[in-house]
Every structure is written in structure tokens, then in C-alpha cells.
Amino acid sequence: MPMTQEDIRCHYEKEWKGKSDRASDASGLTYSSPVEDAVLYPIYQQLAADVGARVDGGRVLDVGCGSGRWIRFFLERYRPALLMGIDFAEASIELLRKWSPPTDGTTLDFRVADITSGHLSLGEPFDWINVANVLFHIPEPDLFMRALHTLASLVAPDGRIVTTEYLPRTSMRTEWMMVRSRYEFEAAVQAVGLRIVAVRAGGFFVHDPMGLDGPDQGVRRRFYQVRFAQERLLNGAGDEQTRGFLVSYMAELEQATLAFCKERLADIDLPGQKLVVLARAE
Ligand SMILES: C[S@@+](CC[C@H](N)C(=O)[O-])C[C@H]1O[C@@H](n2cnc3c(N)ncnc32)[C@H](O)[C@@H]1O
């Protein structure tokens, strides 16, 4: 039975509560794999620079901040004036409020908030809104449109929103996700007065291959096999040195494959997630 938004909320309440109970320091506050981080973060930073994002000195919002992976990312690489994290799972916000990282002048603010709830007031508009791995977890069409309306209302006139999407040619519903096609996604953002200003592939094997059309038994199965094998290798690495070597090897492989494909294909046609930058249409 596919998950609803409410099922997703219940799942993350449990997930972040468990993490909160186990976390003894900031190193526990992560989500994702070290290979994904090594590949995606430089691509993200380059993209932010290319679209003229005002992150340093700006008001930055992380939507669906979860266990704080992107909060860490921004704190370690930029100096926003304000860095606000919102999540509809209370356990996420409890977890992040326990954590007091060095902020070097950035004001940190964590709040429980649901972007599908209609009107959301978070003060002055934001220069940069990060929405990582959130929108495809909102399967219901009315809630998805409300979430987009909310994002449009929160972004400054010259601000930007970056969201992670797969953008295949045909929409597909999985147990966990509503993977919207590039056409459906673009029509939805236009309907709320936004436009797509950039699409950049963020990985090759490091994400589920939902950018590919067709059934899981098709080409996607081969990608899943690579992903599972990589996971087994990393989990089975006996010591830190071997693990470190494997992470850099896998990241190199990923970067070489991505670079080769990007010379020949549009980013939107690659198998994994894309970073999609949105701006106000007017
Ligand atoms: C897959 S996790 C991603 C966490 C983090 N953004 C990352 O990329 O590592 C999705 C997060 O979005 C939150 N979320 C999902 N729907 C939301 C909504 N409508 N409003 C606010 N947060 C939401 C979930 O509670 C969860 O923490």
C-alpha cells in the first residue's frame, strides 16, 4: 500500500526520535551516504554560485531539515545571516535543538512547520530555500500544490529555491514516492508563479535511479544491483582506511561517469536526482 503524507510524517517521527535517542554528538546528525556527500556537495556549491545564490549573508531556509544534514552543510561551507530549519516531524526539531554547533555569527532557528498546511508565516522572505528529498514525499496532488504555493510565498523576489527531483518522462508512484514527470513538475511550478531556471544532475549511482522510465525490472534493476553492491562493500569494510579508500574510489567512479555523460546528454536525462532551481516567474 503506497504511503500517504501522514504515513511519511509518522515514519520520520519514529526515525528522528530513534536518532535523537542515539545521537551523542553532531556526527550522529547525518542522513545520506559519504559517497553521495562527496559527489553532490561540490555540484551543489557550483550550482549555487552559477545561479548567483545569496547564501553568505542571506536568509536561508532548509525545508524538511530532518536530522540536520543540510544545516551542517550550510554551516560548514557558508556564513548565512539566518539559517532556519523546518520540519513537520517534531522529533526532527527536538533532535536539532539538542545540537549546538559553532555558528560563527549565523543565527540558527529550528521550527516545527508543515509546508502543506496552507499559510505559513516565517518572517521576512528567504534568499535561498533548500528542499532536499521532500516534495516527492508529498503524493497527494492537492497537498503538493499547497506545498509549492507555500514555497512561492516564502522566497524573496530575487531569491531562489533548490529542490531535488528525478524528472523522468513519465510520472510514477512508488511505495515511498510520487515521482513526477518533468512535464507534470514544470506545469505545477508554473501554476504557482514559479519557473525552472536550472536543472543539474547530482549523481549517477548514488540515488535511486528514478530518473529512468519503465518498470523496476528493466534498466533500473541493474542500477539497484550496483547500489546494493556498493552498500555491501561499504558496510563490510573492516577498518576506517579501507572504508576511506572505497568511498574515494566510488566517488571517483561516480564523478568520471557523470562527467562523461554530461558531455553527451542533457542533465535532465541522467538516471539519478537533479538539483532543480526555481525562481519567481515575473
Ligand atoms: C527524506 S527526509 C530528507 C531529510 C533532509 N532534507 C535530507 O535531504 O537529508 C524528508 C524530510 O522531510 C520532512 N517532510 C516531509 N514532508 C514535509 C512537510 N510537508 N513539511 C515539512 N517537512 C516535511 C520529513 O519529516 C523528513 O524529515
The ligand as a MOL file (V3000), in Angstrom:
LIG
                    3D

  0  0  0     0  0            999 V3000
M  V30 BEGIN CTAB
M  V30 COUNTS 27 29 0 0 0
M  V30 BEGIN ATOM
M  V30 1 C 13.8420 12.0540 3.1380 0
M  V30 2 S 13.9250 13.1180 4.5160 0 CHG=1
M  V30 3 C 15.1510 14.2760 3.9540 0
M  V30 4 C 15.8910 14.9680 5.0660 0
M  V30 5 C 16.9220 16.0010 4.5620 0
M  V30 6 N 16.2720 17.0790 3.8340 0
M  V30 7 C 17.9400 15.3400 3.6850 0
M  V30 8 O 17.9260 15.5140 2.4700 0
M  V30 9 O 18.7740 14.6140 4.2230 0 CHG=-1
M  V30 10 C 12.4240 14.0710 4.3050 0
M  V30 11 C 12.1950 15.0770 5.4280 0
M  V30 12 O 11.1550 15.9780 5.0440 0
M  V30 13 C 10.2080 16.1150 6.0830 0
M  V30 14 N 8.9250 16.4770 5.4810 0
M  V30 15 C 8.1760 15.7080 4.6360 0
M  V30 16 N 7.0430 16.3670 4.3080 0
M  V30 17 C 7.0950 17.5700 4.9390 0
M  V30 18 C 6.2040 18.6720 5.0090 0
M  V30 19 N 5.0200 18.6560 4.3830 0
M  V30 20 N 6.5570 19.7710 5.7420 0
M  V30 21 C 7.7460 19.7810 6.4130 0
M  V30 22 N 8.6100 18.7420 6.4200 0
M  V30 23 C 8.2900 17.6510 5.6820 0
M  V30 24 C 10.2470 14.7310 6.7810 0
M  V30 25 O 9.7580 14.7740 8.1020 0
M  V30 26 C 11.7290 14.3830 6.7150 0
M  V30 27 O 12.4340 14.8990 7.8110 0
M  V30 END ATOM
M  V30 BEGIN BOND
M  V30 1 1 1 2
M  V30 2 1 2 3
M  V30 3 1 2 10
M  V30 4 1 3 4
M  V30 5 1 4 5
M  V30 6 1 5 6
M  V30 7 1 5 7
M  V30 8 2 7 8
M  V30 9 1 7 9
M  V30 10 1 10 11
M  V30 11 1 11 12
M  V30 12 1 11 26
M  V30 13 1 12 13
M  V30 14 1 13 14
M  V30 15 1 13 24
M  V30 16 1 14 15
M  V30 17 1 14 23
M  V30 18 2 15 16
M  V30 19 1 16 17
M  V30 20 1 17 18
M  V30 21 2 17 23
M  V30 22 1 18 19
M  V30 23 2 18 20
M  V30 24 1 20 21
M  V30 25 2 21 22
M  V30 26 1 22 23
M  V30 27 1 24 25
M  V30 28 1 24 26
M  V30 29 1 26 27
M  V30 END BOND
M  V30 END CTAB
M  END
